[in-house]
């Protein structure tokens, strides 16, 4: 309902980092709770990718943001391959985003 602004991107990055921390606990308790953390992770990452696209960020800025986000997430919440189309030539090998 509102115009897309860069602050939204910062907020979703913070939400992804918080969710990544929680996902670590849920991964350990999956069989007890039958909760798949990917059910939350994927929509968050998709929203982040969409915001990057709607804000018309350059591939270099997207790559920098993705690097920082992947560095903050230790439970494989962010799949860098989702961004490959936006990154174009700056994507390099996807393994560059691995921990």
Helices and strands as residue ranges (DSSP letters): H 6-28, H 30-33, H 38-54, H 59-72, G 80-83, H 84-87, G 88-91, G 94-97
